[in-house]
């Protein structure tokens, strides 16, 4: 059966959506267009759209996009509010399958669904989700050190895996040019590199000045954002970046600059140099790549140093945007 146009009726929500989600236990006997929960502590809220990715992974990323943003602020993700919008005549099976996936991921992170909206609307050609995560900061947060020249930047990899994963799903013939079909299919279904909330919870928070995720626009965009936020320059050693090896192989073949390739599931850590080794060892315990890739300076620019030259990093195009129209 296909889903109806407009707001999804409560009877359909109870059949297709609610059974698969870890919902908040609300004490009120009647619930309509809202949800509620008792929240004690300082609140962190992050919202993200879910689109521009293969449709079979919406449930996963509806949880991890916004929950990761909340975790980057050292808050504990607790609640998720969802907007679920799809073209008229979307198949019921897609919605229920997506809700099963979403519910499994929410349970993994101990998230509860607090409410939202679900409906089919004209003008949409593919589904669009909005995901709002609510997290709670601990009562006694440690004093976070100020970022200053000399602080180092740790990159948590494998950098640029997201772009390879995306191409393996929407443009497989491109990936087949450098990888075997079994390896490409393995990468296309592997979501483990994009789940980082459990890792963040184990980092020594008192030793870290700042966390920042790498997503659209890749490592280059994340570095520009760090520069703007701290008003300091950053000098990066290109040889130290913990790339995803298969991704780097593909991008060299395609003559793409990997610095600009989307890289959700990776992030940057700002810390004092003496704390770097402890942090890196914790990350490696989660079977993730990590390395000090540079340090903050007073130069006010992002500088990339290689064996041959040193140059200012410039804005560039994320090649991911060339393929989003192929998602159906």
Secondary structure, DSSP 4 states (H G I P E B T S, - for coil): -BPPSEEPPHHHIIIIIGGGS-B-----S---S-------SEEEEEEEEE-SS-GGGHHHHHHHHHHHHHHHTT-EEEEEEEEEEE-TT-BHHHHHHHHHHHHHHHHHTT-EEEEEEEEE-TT-SS-EEEEEEEEEE-TTPPPPPPP-TT-EEEEESSBTHHHHHHHHHH-HHHHHTTS-HHHHHHHHH--GGG--HHHHHTS-GGGEEEEEEE-TTHHHHHHHHHHHHHT-EEEEEGGG--B-HHHHHHHHHHT--GGGS--TTEEEEEE-GGGHHHHHHHHHTTT--EEEEEEEESSSSEEEE-SS-EEE------GGGGSGGG--
